[in-house]
Amino acid sequence: MGIRALTNEQHTRVLENLVSLGRSIQETGPSYHLAGPEYTSLMVCFLMHNITVAQSLLKLLEVFKEEFFPTTMGFVAVRSMFEADVNAHYISLSPVERSRQFIDFEAVLEKQQMDRWHKHRASNKEDWEEAMNEAWAKAWLPRKDEIERRFVSVQGRYQRTSSKGKAQTFANWSGKSLRELAVLVDHEEAYDVFYSDLCSFAHVDVRLANRFLRISRDGLSWTQRALQPDIGGVIRYAAIFLDCFLRLFGKEFGNWDESDIQECWGSV
């Protein structure tokens, strides 16, 4: 995963080419990987997500043009492309085991979500108490036993012992931070440079606010007009992240090879 010095227009054409390559799987269909249906399914789902994000960005650019392209939303969207790519690369290193680990973590997530709804049934805010109890009765109580059964069946795979000797449940499926995963799959530079930048928009810090602020001799003003470097940043990130994922997918499933991806760049 690296950087290429192209114009906004060139990066847009590259992204369009990469999307077309990724969408070609709709005609041929993915071949089932020897690692099994779980790995095949996850990788195809990651592919569909990344293609969907890229297509959405291109459509936004078409509709809003460069002047009012919603760059802050674009930065939020491309962040998930990086996360999907890192997770896919990490899973691919041990596809059978890690695919199952990724999928079965749903039981932990569902149990945690159920517990949060249960907690706020006792809210001291009347509207929250009423809403939580109504939702609990309709959505959670009928499934409570099954959710708890599934959680108990997998929880030992998602726990570590703390320094105080207590069992701690993983914060995510791998038990590692995204940065740790990025380092393990040789994406450290991309995490430190690209992903850290994108977090400003997902977590809303002052750099997001500054995209709408203009300072001049006449004072302060605010606008939804996009800054040219930000338009390029969104499309560039999307092209880089999709390129990296498609290279992995092609290697794993054989729907395309390196020359096909190089052609996406060479044609600009």
C-alpha positions, 0 to 999 in steps of 0.5 A: 500500500503506497502513494502515487502522485496523480491529479484528482482527475487521474485518481478518479479515473483509477478508482473507476477502473478499480471498481469496474475490475471488482464488479467483474466478479458479478459476471464470473462469480467467486470460486470457492476458496480451499479454506472453506465457505466461511473464508470465501463469504467474508472475503466476498462481503469485504469486496462488496463493501469496498466496491459499494463505498467506492461507487458511492463516492464516485456518485457523490462526486458526479452529483455534487461536483467538486465544488460541494463534494461532501469531503468530511463524509467521504473521509468517514466512508473510506476509513472503513475501507482501510479497516476491511483491508487490514482485517482481510489481510490478517484473516488471510494469514490463517484463513480457516481459524481466523474466519471462524474467529471473526464470525463467531465473535457475533455471539459476544457482540450480541450478548454485549448489546443485549446487556446494554439494553437490559441495563437501561431498562432501569433508566431514571429517564422516563422516556428511556425506561419506557422505550428500553422495556418495550424493546426488551419485551419484544426484541430481546426477551424471546431470544435471551436464552439462545443469545446466552447459550451462544455466548457461553459456547464461545466466550472462552475463545475471546478472553484473556486473564488480566494482571489481577487474575480476572478474565477480560473479554476481548474488545474485538474479535482478534484480541488485538488493536487495529494498529497491531493488525496493521503492523502484522500485515505490513500496513504500519505506515498506512495506519500511522499516516492515512488511518490516523488522519481519517480518525479526525472525521470519524471521531469529530475533532477540530480538523473536521470543524475546520473544513467548514471554516474560512478565515480572511481579513474580513473575519470568519465565514463558513461554507460547505464548499470543498477544499481541493486537497480534500477532494483529492484526499478522499478519492486517493485514499479510496483508490489506494485502499481498494487497490490493496484489497483487490490485489489480495482478493486476486491472489486468493481467488484468482479472478484477476492478477497483478497485470489487471490491477496495473492496467487500472493505473496505467490507463490514466 
